[in-house]
């Protein structure tokens, strides 16, 4: 796979079929959560989800109290247009995100994993974060998710520490990217 054959684009109305297929692939593989999808599984229609992603883009319209503004992206392969992954870039960090969530939430569809797309998506996300005015980006993953930790480091993330989330008992690894 050529990981340079991908781009990050904002979702639009015409992406409905691809996003629904993406979502269904997660469900059919036994995964009911899609990290970095701005809660895609919670919406019963694509139009409602798309509207929600737009509301998250500005502080004054963020639809969930306590959440921060975020921009939703789709990772698409240029050669065939296939939807490979999703990335949500949070414009700022609240107390919870500083420890456990970070600026990025992302996922690669199950059939496209282990091809280097995650690291490439992070690298492209850094460029988008720079355009949003961010100078540092925090990316986290569970300490049991070795594939994500490897991708984060491959993309240039510098490990800082681990933090245990008392509410669930899970431990998160924290990585920083300095944006030049």
Secondary structure, DSSP 8 states (H G I E B T S, - for coil): --TTSEEEE---GGGHHHHHHHHHHHHHTT----TTSSSGGG-SSHHHHHHHHHHTTSGGG-SSTT---EEEEEEEETTT--EEEEEEEESS--HHIIIIIBSEEEEE-GGG-SSSHHHHHHHHHHHHHHHTT-SEEEEEEETT-HHHHHHHHHTT-EEEEEEEETTTTEEEEEEEEE--
